């Protein structure tokens, strides 16, 4: 998840260059719906996975806004990347990987507090406050609770 979020300064830089808004409800809904299908294919609770991706999208927008406001540095590698040709294919691949890997990660999340701490420690992308990281952890814990069979 952190790698997906780490790409957001590049997304913001593309949107700045092309005068595009941070919000893209059509794309956001497509991402969430794709995650729901992936969740159903892997036997995970689709509502809980939907919430996880909604939280990720909100965090991604926070990073984009922070980048556009100059609070997050745009890495040199991010300049000139195209959102459609370069970034979205990688973001889709990472989204698929997140859903696939949930089934192997969930058993290691033994309690809610641990899950929140893991999210706080593992999400290192600049521009994301601790409270937002905990929201991501809470969404992960909800998937764990809905899975129940671990």
Secondary structure, DSSP 8 states (H G I E B T S, - for coil): -HHHHHTHHHHHHHHHHTT--S--HHHHHHHHHHHHHHHHHHT--HHHHHHHHHHHHHHHHHHHHHHHTTSS---GGGTT--IIIIIHHHHHHHHHHHHHHHHHHGGG--SHHHHHHHHHHH---TT--HHHHHHHHHHHHHHHHHH---
